[in-house]
Amino acid sequence: MRLGISLEPTSRVNVETRMTSGTLKLRLKHPIRILHLEKNPDHSNLVKLKLKAEGVPCVLRRIENRADFIAALEKTHFDLILAEYCLPRFDGLAALEIAREKCPDLSFIFVTDAYREESTELLYAGATDCVLKPTLSRLVPAILRALAEADARRRWRQAEKKLKALREIHQAMASPANFPDIVRKILDKVDISLPDAAANFVLFDTATGELEPIACRNIDETRWRSEYLSTDAATERAILQSKKSRRFQSTQVSTLALRRESYREQGLVSYLGVPVPVRKQVIGLLSVLTKQEQEFTDEEIEFIEMLAGQAGLAARDALLHRENHRVSEELASSERQIRTLLTSLTNAQDEVARRIAHALHDESGQLLASVYITLDETARTMPASARPQFEKAKALLDQVENRLRDLSHELYPTTLEPLGLIPSLEFLAEQVSKRRVINIAIENNLEGRLSPSLELTLYRVIQEALNNTTRHAQAANAKIRLLKDLKSISCFVSDDGIGFDPKAVSQQTDAKSPTLGLIGMSQRVAALGGTWQINSAPARGTELRIEIPLE
């Protein structure tokens, strides 16, 4: 029974076999290229006739010495080696060793006059099979089985390479590499299925219809990019619109359809275009081109489509990253604007408080001095019995003056500008201790003055922290520590009060809660690029930690 054969030209052998009613069925993609190591031309012709009689097309090349054998393996691609065991000044075992070294995946079948004792050793040495010359009935089945096994090994290696390629692509997508670099790595994997092929990838903007060249391989990139800008890319757009892969095998058809002068100059003749999908939407095109006419098998197309899918995932990640970056930039810009507004608002509040404090201190002081003078002048004109009433009035004026001075300092520390932070904090601690009966200690390693904005910020934060302590903590003692190093200044305000749950307090909306004060402190610290933290728990006191950079 003749073997059913379908000849399909390609760059390598591709075999499909199956057993049906004891007969090996075969489909070959091209004539088998056989290297026949044989001293007798008649025997070589006999093998050729046997294959032809069985319907197996072949291209057989006979050689009979070592030098020609090595040269043939180095210069020509073969699908199979047939070899006689005994040759002049050469033998089949030596040929097998050479073949295993130079072409380890090539099937090697001994076709000899009779089985020798060494035949088993030959199989152990790596021979695919041994066939007797007198009865060549086993030759064709042995060849077909060898080709099928070789094709299975090839497919297995291809599968391993593809799996490795996927892993490398996924690692690249998980790394900080930019999108074009990831695409280049994807395009490099085309070699697994189509060695030395050229490839490129373009993004498609569905909103504008524009094509954006991203990356290419084995193509003059500058020329390729300029051609995309100067030509209409009709073929590529047709593929994108149809959402289906398209291939051109013929030189004449492909160059006419693609209209790429650089393709023609590089001798690229066959073309495969695969749309790149992302969530049922085509966002790009992966193109593959070869210098030899290529039919592009289903297996090859499937692999390129798999690479296109990976490029789509990379494009999706890149678009998401770009969008996240844009949103992050907008958010950061908004935060900077809010911080600027808050800083301006705080500065405005401080300026208003400064003016009011000066008005209370200076203008009220002048008015009170005038009242003192008026009272003294009036007292001199009144009887002596009325003088105690005047002294009582003056004592009340003294209380008003002291209270106005305290209010003025609370609104704005008038001593901060002329005296500095530590004297102002000492005065603040003294006033708070008088009103609330709490012991406040101050520790510091400061030498010299800080910047005005830093001194005012620290003062305001510490003032608010002490206010919260006296209002809510029920503390007997509090401590202020200021530590300065070369890069920053740290501030710690602690107490031995009842403590609180910071998380619960942050969720309160009551105007009497310390939340608003905490927000004000955090805004002041953040305005100078600082950080702050509250450590507290019920019955364990409270500590406020602040760190502000000096620059």
C-alpha positions as CSV (number, residue, x, y, z in Angstrom):
1,M,0.0,0.0,0.0
2,R,1.4,3.4,-1.0
3,L,1.9,6.0,1.6
4,G,-0.4,9.1,1.4
5,I,1.9,12.1,0.9
6,S,1.2,15.8,1.0
7,L,4.1,17.9,-0.1
8,E,4.2,21.4,1.4
9,P,7.5,23.4,0.9
10,T,9.0,24.9,4.0
11,S,12.4,25.5,5.6
12,R,12.4,22.3,7.6
13,V,10.9,18.9,7.7
14,N,7.5,18.5,9.4
15,V,6.1,15.1,9.8
16,E,2.8,13.8,11.0
17,T,2.4,10.0,11.5
18,R,-0.3,7.6,12.8
19,M,-0.9,3.9,12.7
20,T,-3.9,2.7,10.8
21,S,-4.5,-1.1,10.0
22,G,-0.9,-1.8,10.7
23,T,0.3,0.7,8.1
24,L,2.3,3.9,8.9
25,K,0.6,6.9,7.4
26,L,2.7,9.9,6.7
27,R,2.4,13.5,5.6
28,L,5.6,15.2,4.6
29,K,6.0,19.0,4.2
30,H,8.9,18.6,1.7
31,P,11.2,15.9,0.1
32,I,13.4,14.3,2.7
33,R,17.0,15.5,2.5
34,I,19.2,12.4,3.0
35,L,23.0,12.2,3.4
36,H,23.9,8.6,2.4
37,L,27.4,7.4,3.5
38,E,27.8,4.5,1.0
39,K,30.8,3.3,-1.1
40,N,28.6,1.5,-3.7
41,P,26.6,3.8,-6.0
42,D,24.3,0.9,-6.9
43,H,23.3,0.5,-3.3
44,S,22.5,4.2,-3.0
45,N,20.4,4.1,-6.1
46,L,18.6,1.0,-4.7
47,V,17.7,3.0,-1.6
48,K,16.4,5.9,-3.7
49,L,14.3,3.6,-5.8
50,K,12.9,1.9,-2.7
51,L,11.8,5.3,-1.3
52,K,10.3,6.3,-4.6
53,A,8.4,3.1,-4.9
54,E,6.9,3.6,-1.5
55,G,5.9,7.2,-2.5
56,V,8.4,9.0,-0.3
57,P,10.1,11.8,-2.2
58,C,13.7,12.4,-1.3
59,V,16.8,14.3,-2.3
60,L,19.7,11.9,-1.6
61,R,23.4,12.8,-1.6
62,R,26.0,10.0,-1.6
63,I,29.5,10.3,-0.1
64,E,32.0,7.8,0.9
65,N,34.9,9.4,2.8
66,R,35.4,11.2,6.1
67,A,36.3,14.6,4.7
68,D,33.3,14.8,2.4
69,F,31.1,13.7,5.3
70,I,32.3,16.4,7.6
71,A,32.0,19.1,4.9
72,A,28.5,18.0,4.0
73,L,27.3,18.3,7.6
74,E,28.9,21.7,8.1
75,K,27.5,23.2,4.8
76,T,24.2,21.6,4.2
77,H,21.1,20.9,6.2
78,F,19.9,17.2,6.1
79,D,16.8,15.5,7.6
80,L,18.4,12.1,7.9
81,I,21.7,10.1,7.7
82,L,21.9,6.6,6.2
83,A,25.3,4.9,6.6
84,E,27.1,1.6,5.7
85,Y,29.0,0.2,8.6
86,C,32.2,-0.7,6.7
87,L,33.9,1.9,4.4
88,P,37.4,2.3,3.0
89,R,39.6,4.0,5.7
90,F,36.4,5.0,7.5
91,D,33.5,3.2,9.3
92,G,30.0,3.8,10.4
93,L,30.8,4.1,14.1
94,A,33.3,6.9,13.5
95,A,30.6,8.6,11.3
96,L,28.1,8.2,14.1
97,E,30.5,9.9,16.6
98,I,31.0,12.8,14.2
99,A,27.3,13.2,13.6
100,R,26.5,13.2,17.3
101,E,29.1,16.0,17.8
102,K,28.1,18.2,14.9
103,C,24.3,17.4,14.5
104,P,23.2,15.7,17.7
105,D,19.5,15.8,16.8
106,L,19.9,14.3,13.3
107,S,18.5,10.7,12.9
108,F,21.2,8.2,12.0
109,I,20.2,4.8,10.4
110,F,22.7,2.1,9.5
111,V,21.9,0.3,6.2
112,T,24.3,-2.6,6.1
113,D,24.9,-6.0,4.4
114,A,24.3,-8.1,7.5
115,Y,23.8,-7.6,11.2
116,R,27.0,-7.8,13.1
117,E,27.8,-8.4,16.7
118,E,28.3,-4.6,17.0
119,S,24.8,-3.7,15.9
120,T,23.5,-3.6,19.5
121,E,26.5,-1.5,20.5
122,L,25.6,0.9,17.6
123,L,22.2,1.4,19.0
124,Y,23.6,2.1,22.4
125,A,26.1,4.5,20.8
126,G,23.2,6.6,19.5
127,A,22.1,5.1,16.2
128,T,18.4,5.4,15.5
129,D,18.0,2.0,13.8
130,C,19.8,-0.7,11.7
131,V,18.3,-2.1,8.4
132,L,19.6,-5.0,6.3
133,K,20.4,-4.3,2.7
134,P,19.1,-7.6,1.4
135,T,15.7,-6.9,2.7
136,L,14.8,-3.2,2.6
137,S,11.2,-3.7,3.5
138,R,12.0,-2.1,6.9
139,L,13.8,0.9,5.4
140,V,10.8,3.2,4.8
141,P,9.0,2.5,8.1
142,A,12.4,3.0,9.9
143,I,12.9,6.3,8.1
144,L,9.4,7.6,8.8
145,R,9.6,6.5,12.4
146,A,12.9,8.3,12.8
147,L,11.6,11.5,11.2
148,A,8.5,11.3,13.4
149,E,10.6,10.9,16.5
150,A,12.9,13.7,15.4
151,D,9.9,16.0,14.8
152,A,8.5,15.1,18.2
153,R,11.9,16.0,19.8
154,R,11.9,19.2,17.9
155,R,8.4,20.1,19.1
156,W,9.4,19.3,22.6
157,R,12.4,21.6,22.4
158,Q,10.2,24.2,20.9
159,A,7.7,23.9,23.7
160,E,10.5,24.2,26.3
161,K,11.9,27.3,24.5
162,K,8.5,28.9,24.3
163,L,7.8,28.2,28.0
164,K,11.2,29.7,28.9
165,A,10.4,32.7,26.6
166,L,7.1,33.3,28.4
167,R,8.9,33.2,31.8
168,E,11.5,35.7,30.6
169,I,8.8,38.0,29.2
170,H,6.8,37.9,32.4
171,Q,9.9,38.7,34.4
172,A,10.6,41.6,32.2
173,M,7.0,42.9,32.6
174,A,7.4,42.5,36.4
175,S,10.6,44.5,36.4
176,P,11.0,48.3,36.1
177,A,11.9,48.1,32.4
178,N,10.2,50.5,30.2
179,F,7.6,49.4,27.6
180,P,9.8,49.6,24.4
181,D,12.5,47.5,26.1
182,I,9.9,44.9,27.0
183,V,8.6,44.9,23.4
184,R,12.2,44.4,22.1
185,K,12.5,41.4,24.4
186,I,9.2,40.0,23.0
187,L,10.4,40.6,19.4
188,D,13.6,38.7,20.1
189,K,11.6,35.6,20.9
190,V,10.4,35.4,17.3
191,D,13.8,33.6,16.7
192,I,12.4,30.5,18.4
193,S,10.0,29.8,15.6
194,L,11.5,31.9,12.7
195,P,15.2,32.2,13.1
196,D,16.7,35.5,11.7
197,A,13.3,36.9,10.9
198,A,12.7,40.7,11.1
199,A,9.9,42.0,13.3
200,N,8.3,45.2,14.5
201,F,5.6,46.4,16.8
202,V,3.3,49.5,16.4
203,L,0.6,50.8,18.7
204,F,-2.7,51.8,17.4
205,D,-4.6,54.8,18.9
206,T,-8.3,53.9,18.5
207,A,-9.3,57.5,19.2
208,T,-7.1,59.2,16.6
209,G,-6.4,56.3,14.3
210,E,-2.7,57.1,14.5
211,L,0.0,54.4,14.4
212,E,3.0,54.8,16.8
213,P,6.2,52.8,16.0
214,I,7.5,51.3,19.3
215,A,10.3,48.8,18.5
216,C,11.8,46.6,15.8
217,R,14.5,44.0,15.3
218,N,16.7,43.1,12.3
219,I,15.4,46.3,10.6
220,D,17.0,49.7,10.1
221,E,15.0,51.4,12.9
222,T,15.5,55.0,11.7
223,R,14.4,54.1,8.2
224,W,11.5,52.1,9.6
225,R,10.2,54.9,11.8
226,S,10.4,57.5,9.1
227,E,8.5,55.3,6.6
228,Y,5.7,54.8,9.1
229,L,5.3,58.6,9.2
230,S,5.5,59.1,5.4
231,T,3.4,56.2,4.1
232,D,-0.3,55.4,4.6
233,A,0.3,51.8,6.0
234,A,-2.8,50.6,4.3
235,T,-2.1,46.9,4.8
236,E,-1.4,47.4,8.5
237,R,-4.6,49.4,8.9
238,A,-6.6,46.7,7.1
239,I,-5.3,44.0,9.5
240,L,-6.1,46.2,12.5
241,Q,-9.6,46.9,11.2
242,S,-10.3,43.2,10.4
243,K,-8.8,42.1,13.8
244,K,-7.4,39.0,12.0
245,S,-3.9,37.8,11.1
246,R,-2.8,38.2,7.5
247,R,0.1,36.7,5.7
248,F,1.9,37.2,2.3
249,Q,4.2,34.6,1.0
250,S,4.9,35.9,-2.5
251,T,7.6,38.5,-3.0
252,Q,5.5,40.4,-5.6
253,V,2.4,40.5,-3.5
254,S,4.1,41.4,-0.2
255,T,6.2,44.3,-1.5
256,L,3.3,45.7,-3.4
257,A,0.9,45.5,-0.4
258,L,3.4,46.8,2.2
259,R,4.9,49.6,0.2
260,R,8.1,49.6,2.3
261,E,11.2,50.4,0.3
262,S,13.4,49.4,3.3
263,Y,11.8,45.9,3.2
264,R,12.6,45.5,-0.4
265,E,16.2,46.7,0.1
266,Q,16.8,44.2,2.9
267,G,15.3,41.4,0.8
268,L,12.3,40.8,3.1
269,V,9.7,39.1,1.0
270,S,7.2,37.2,3.2
271,Y,5.0,39.0,5.7
272,L,2.9,38.0,8.7
273,G,0.8,40.6,10.5
274,V,-0.9,39.8,13.8
275,P,-3.2,42.2,15.6
276,V,-2.5,42.8,19.3
277,P,-5.6,42.4,21.4
278,V,-6.4,43.9,24.9
279,R,-9.8,43.1,26.3
280,K,-11.4,42.5,22.9
281,Q,-9.9,45.7,21.6
282,V,-7.1,45.8,19.1
283,I,-4.4,48.2,20.3
284,G,-1.4,47.3,18.1
285,L,0.2,45.2,15.4
286,L,3.0,42.7,15.5
287,S,4.6,42.2,12.1
288,V,7.1,39.4,11.1
289,L,9.1,39.3,7.9
290,T,11.5,36.8,6.4
291,K,14.1,36.9,3.6
292,Q,12.9,33.5,2.2
293,E,9.5,32.8,1.0
294,Q,7.6,31.5,4.0
295,E,4.2,29.9,4.1
296,F,3.9,30.5,7.8
297,T,2.5,27.3,9.3
298,D,-0.3,27.1,11.9
299,E,2.3,26.4,14.5
300,E,4.3,29.5,13.6
301,I,1.3,31.7,13.4
302,E,0.1,30.4,16.8
303,F,3.4,31.3,18.4
304,I,3.5,34.8,16.9
305,E,-0.1,35.3,18.1
306,M,1.0,34.2,21.6
307,L,3.8,36.8,21.5
308,A,1.3,39.4,20.3
309,G,-0.8,38.6,23.3
310,Q,2.1,39.2,25.6
311,A,2.8,42.5,23.8
312,G,-0.8,43.4,24.5
313,L,-0.4,42.6,28.2
314,A,2.7,44.7,28.3
315,A,1.0,47.6,26.4
316,R,-2.0,47.4,28.9
317,D,0.4,47.5,31.8
318,A,2.3,50.5,30.2
319,L,-1.0,52.3,29.6
320,L,-2.1,51.7,33.2
321,H,1.3,52.8,34.5
322,R,1.1,55.9,32.4
323,E,-2.4,56.7,33.6
324,N,-1.4,56.0,37.2
325,H,1.6,58.3,36.8
326,R,-0.7,61.0,35.4
327,V,-3.1,60.7,38.3
328,S,-0.3,60.6,40.8
329,E,1.2,63.8,39.2
330,E,-2.2,65.5,39.4
331,L,-2.7,64.3,43.0
332,A,0.8,65.5,43.9
333,S,0.1,68.8,42.3
334,S,-3.1,69.2,44.1
335,E,-1.4,68.3,47.4
336,R,1.2,70.9,46.7
337,Q,-1.4,73.5,46.0
338,I,-3.4,72.6,49.1
339,R,-0.1,72.7,51.1
340,T,0.6,76.1,49.7
341,L,-2.8,77.4,50.5
342,L,-2.7,76.0,54.0
343,T,0.7,77.6,54.5
344,S,-0.6,80.9,53.2
345,L,-3.6,80.6,55.4
346,T,-1.5,79.7,58.5
347,N,0.8,82.6,57.7
348,A,-2.2,84.9,57.3
349,Q,-3.6,83.7,60.6
350,D,-0.2,84.3,62.3
351,E,0.0,87.8,60.8
352,V,-3.5,88.6,62.0
353,A,-2.7,87.2,65.5
354,R,0.5,89.3,65.5
355,R,-1.3,92.5,64.8
356,I,-4.0,91.8,67.4
357,A,-1.4,90.8,69.9
358,H,0.5,94.0,69.3
359,A,-2.7,96.0,69.5
360,L,-3.6,94.3,72.8
361,H,-0.1,94.8,74.2
362,D,0.9,98.3,72.9
363,E,-2.4,100.1,72.3
364,S,-4.1,98.7,75.4
365,G,-1.0,99.4,77.4
366,Q,-1.1,103.0,76.3
367,L,-4.8,103.4,77.1
368,L,-4.3,101.8,80.5
369,A,-1.4,104.1,81.3
370,S,-3.6,107.0,80.4
371,V,-6.3,105.7,82.8
372,Y,-3.6,105.3,85.6
373,I,-2.6,108.9,85.1
374,T,-6.2,110.1,85.1
375,L,-6.9,108.2,88.3
376,D,-3.9,109.7,90.0
377,E,-4.8,113.2,89.0
378,T,-8.4,112.6,90.1
379,A,-7.3,111.1,93.4
380,R,-5.3,114.2,94.3
381,T,-8.5,116.3,94.0
382,M,-10.6,113.9,96.1
383,P,-10.9,113.6,99.9
384,A,-8.5,111.2,101.6
385,S,-11.5,108.9,102.4
386,A,-12.0,108.2,98.7
387,R,-8.5,107.1,98.0
388,P,-9.0,103.4,98.9
389,Q,-11.6,103.2,96.1
390,F,-9.0,104.6,93.7
391,E,-6.4,102.0,94.9
392,K,-9.0,99.3,94.3
393,A,-9.7,100.5,90.8
394,K,-5.9,100.6,90.1
395,A,-5.6,97.0,91.4
396,L,-8.3,95.9,88.9
397,L,-6.5,97.8,86.2
398,D,-3.3,95.8,87.1
399,Q,-5.3,92.5,86.6
400,V,-6.6,93.7,83.3
401,E,-3.1,94.7,82.2
402,N,-1.7,91.3,83.2
403,R,-4.5,89.4,81.5
404,L,-4.1,91.5,78.3
405,R,-0.4,90.7,78.3
406,D,-1.1,87.0,78.7
407,L,-3.7,87.0,75.9
408,S,-1.3,89.0,73.7
409,H,1.4,86.3,74.3
410,E,-1.0,83.5,73.6
411,L,-2.1,85.1,70.3
412,Y,1.5,85.7,69.2
413,P,4.7,85.3,71.3
414,T,6.0,88.9,71.4
415,T,9.2,87.6,72.9
416,L,9.9,85.2,70.1
417,E,11.4,87.7,67.7
418,P,13.7,89.6,70.1
419,L,14.6,86.7,72.5
420,G,14.2,83.4,70.6
421,L,12.5,80.1,71.0
422,I,13.7,78.8,74.4
423,P,12.9,82.1,76.4
424,S,9.5,82.2,74.8
425,L,8.8,78.5,75.6
426,E,9.9,79.2,79.3
427,F,7.5,82.1,79.5
428,L,4.7,80.0,77.9
429,A,5.4,77.1,80.4
430,E,5.3,79.5,83.3
431,Q,1.9,81.0,82.2
432,V,0.4,77.5,81.6
433,S,1.7,76.2,84.9
434,K,0.1,79.2,86.8
435,R,-3.3,78.7,85.2
436,R,-3.5,74.8,85.2
437,V,-1.3,73.8,88.1
438,I,1.0,71.5,86.0
439,N,4.7,71.1,86.2
440,I,6.4,71.7,82.8
441,A,10.1,70.9,82.3
442,I,12.1,72.0,79.2
443,E,15.3,70.2,78.0
444,N,17.3,71.3,74.9
445,N,20.7,71.2,73.2
446,L,20.0,74.2,71.0
447,E,22.8,76.7,70.4
448,G,22.0,80.0,68.7
449,R,18.8,80.9,66.8
450,L,16.8,78.9,64.3
451,S,15.1,80.3,61.3
452,P,12.0,82.5,62.1
453,S,9.6,80.1,60.4
454,L,11.0,77.1,62.2
455,E,10.9,78.8,65.6
456,L,7.3,80.0,65.1
457,T,6.3,76.5,63.9
458,L,7.8,74.7,66.9
459,Y,6.4,77.3,69.3
460,R,2.8,76.9,67.8
461,V,3.0,73.1,67.8
462,I,4.3,73.0,71.4
463,Q,1.7,75.6,72.5
464,E,-1.2,73.5,71.0
465,A,0.2,70.3,72.5
466,L,0.3,72.0,76.0
467,N,-3.2,73.3,75.5
468,N,-4.4,69.7,74.7
469,T,-2.5,68.4,77.7
470,T,-4.1,70.9,80.1
471,R,-7.6,70.5,78.6
472,H,-7.8,66.7,78.2
473,A,-4.9,64.8,79.7
474,Q,-5.4,65.5,83.5
475,A,-1.7,65.4,83.8
476,A,0.5,66.5,86.7
477,N,3.7,66.7,84.7
478,A,4.8,67.5,81.2
479,K,8.1,67.6,79.4
480,I,9.4,69.4,76.3
481,R,12.6,68.2,74.7
482,L,14.3,69.8,71.7
483,L,17.3,68.0,70.1
484,K,19.2,69.4,67.1
485,D,21.7,67.6,64.9
486,L,23.3,68.5,61.6
487,K,20.3,67.7,59.4
488,S,17.1,68.1,61.5
489,I,15.6,69.2,64.8
490,S,13.5,66.8,66.8
491,C,10.8,67.9,69.3
492,F,9.2,65.7,72.0
493,V,6.2,66.8,74.1
494,S,5.1,64.2,76.7
495,D,2.9,64.0,79.7
496,D,1.8,61.5,82.4
497,G,-1.9,62.0,81.8
498,I,-4.8,59.6,81.2
499,G,-3.8,59.1,77.5
500,F,-6.2,58.4,74.6
501,D,-6.8,56.2,71.5
502,P,-5.4,58.3,68.6
503,K,-7.4,56.4,66.0
504,A,-10.7,56.9,67.9
505,V,-9.9,60.6,68.4
506,S,-9.2,61.1,64.7
507,Q,-12.7,60.0,63.9
508,Q,-14.4,62.5,66.2
509,T,-16.2,65.5,64.7
510,D,-17.0,67.2,68.0
511,A,-15.6,70.8,68.0
512,K,-14.4,70.3,71.6
513,S,-12.2,67.3,70.6
514,P,-8.5,67.7,70.0
515,T,-8.9,66.7,66.4
516,L,-8.8,70.2,65.0
517,G,-5.7,71.0,67.0
518,L,-4.0,67.9,65.8
519,I,-4.8,68.8,62.2
520,G,-3.4,72.3,62.7
521,M,-0.2,70.9,64.2
522,S,0.2,68.4,61.3
523,Q,-0.3,71.1,58.7
524,R,2.3,73.3,60.2
525,V,4.9,70.5,60.4
526,A,4.1,69.3,56.9
527,A,4.5,72.8,55.5
528,L,8.2,72.7,56.5
529,G,8.6,69.1,55.1
530,G,8.6,67.5,58.6
531,T,7.0,64.5,60.1
532,W,5.0,63.9,63.3
533,Q,3.7,61.0,65.3
534,I,1.5,60.6,68.4
535,N,2.1,57.7,70.7
536,S,-0.6,57.2,73.3
537,A,-2.9,54.7,74.9
538,P,-5.5,54.9,77.7
539,A,-3.8,55.3,81.2
540,R,-0.3,55.4,79.6
541,G,0.2,59.1,78.9
542,T,0.9,60.8,75.6
543,E,4.0,61.6,73.6
544,L,4.2,63.8,70.5
545,R,7.2,63.3,68.3
546,I,8.1,65.8,65.6
547,E,11.1,65.9,63.2
548,I,11.7,68.9,60.9
549,P,14.7,69.2,58.5
550,L,16.9,72.2,59.0
551,E,16.9,72.9,55.2
